[in-house]
Amino acid sequence: MSDFLPKEVREGLERARMAALRKRSRLCVHTGPDVFPILKFWERGFSLEAKNAPHIRGLVDIFDGSRHLYQCLIVASETHDDEIHFDFKRATVAADRAALDFAVSDNAPVALIGHAG
């Protein structure tokens, strides 16, 4: 069906599709000082708009708004239409505190009550 549409109409539809993808997603990739909005995100990778994103690779951070979600090692895998797909070599969930170097008991106290006197 798209073969029957004029070129201008097809380009307009593609621009509208990309704008809808950008608006829908709050996820973004931080690589050094650069930030790129994520169009699609799946378990083993994500996609960026091809015209705005270079073929980045290496260590990047993925954010949902201001919340740090993952630190990932990525490689560009393929280009589909106006999107570049990136695959994770490693995706580590970002933690808001340091990892513990000891086991926490299931019945450990949550807090200690100090001297009230």
C-alpha positions in Angstrom: 0.0 0.0 0.0 2.8 2.4 0.7 3.9 2.1 -2.9 0.8 3.9 -3.9 1.3 6.9 -1.6 3.2 10.0 -2.8 6.7 10.4 -1.5 5.8 13.5 0.6 3.0 11.6 2.3 5.2 8.6 3.1 7.9 11.0 4.5 5.3 12.7 6.6 4.0 9.4 8.0 7.5 8.4 8.9 8.2 11.7 10.7 5.0 11.3 12.7 5.9 7.7 13.6 9.3 8.8 14.9 7.9 11.7 16.8 5.4 9.4 18.5 8.2 7.0 19.5 10.2 9.9 21.0 7.3 11.3 22.9 6.2 8.0 24.4 9.6 7.1 25.9 11.2 8.7 28.9 14.3 6.5 28.6 17.6 8.0 27.4 21.2 7.0 26.9 24.1 9.0 28.5 27.5 8.5 26.9 29.9 11.1 28.3 28.4 14.5 27.8 25.9 13.3 25.1 22.3 12.3 25.8 20.1 10.4 23.3 16.5 9.5 23.7 15.7 5.8 23.4 13.0 5.0 20.9 12.5 1.3 21.9 13.9 -0.8 24.7 13.9 -4.6 25.1 15.6 -7.1 27.3 18.7 -7.5 25.1 19.0 -4.0 23.7 17.5 -0.7 22.5 17.2 1.5 19.5 18.0 5.2 18.8 17.0 7.5 15.9 19.7 7.1 13.3 20.0 10.7 12.2 20.6 12.0 15.8 22.8 9.3 17.2 26.2 8.2 16.0 27.3 4.6 16.1 28.1 4.7 19.8 29.6 1.7 21.5 31.2 0.9 24.8 30.1 1.9 28.3 26.9 3.9 28.6 24.3 4.7 31.2 20.5 4.3 30.8 18.2 6.6 32.6 14.4 6.8 33.1 14.0 10.6 33.5 16.5 11.3 36.4 16.6 7.7 37.7 19.7 5.7 36.8 18.6 2.3 35.7 21.5 0.5 34.0 25.2 0.7 33.3 25.7 -1.1 30.0 28.4 -2.2 27.6 26.9 -1.9 24.1 27.6 -2.5 20.4 25.7 -1.3 17.4 24.1 -4.3 15.7 22.0 -3.2 12.7 20.1 -0.4 11.1 16.4 -0.6 10.4 14.8 2.2 8.4 15.6 5.3 10.5 16.6 3.4 13.7 19.9 2.0 14.9 19.6 -1.1 17.1 22.2 -1.6 19.9 22.8 -4.9 21.7 23.9 -5.3 25.3 27.1 -7.2 25.9 26.5 -6.5 29.6 23.7 -4.7 31.4 24.2 -4.1 35.1 21.3 -2.8 37.2 22.4 0.5 38.9 22.2 0.5 42.7 21.6 3.5 44.9 24.0 2.2 47.6 27.2 0.1 47.8 27.0 -3.7 47.8 27.2 -5.4 51.1 30.2 -7.6 51.9 28.3 -9.7 54.4 25.0 -11.7 54.6 22.1 -10.0 56.2 19.9 -12.3 58.4 16.2 -12.5 57.7 15.3 -11.6 61.3 17.9 -8.8 61.7 16.6 -5.6 63.3 15.7 -2.7 61.0 16.8 0.0 63.4 18.1 0.3 66.9 16.3 2.3 69.6 18.8 4.5 71.5 18.8 5.5 75.2 15.7 7.7 75.9 16.7 9.2 79.1 
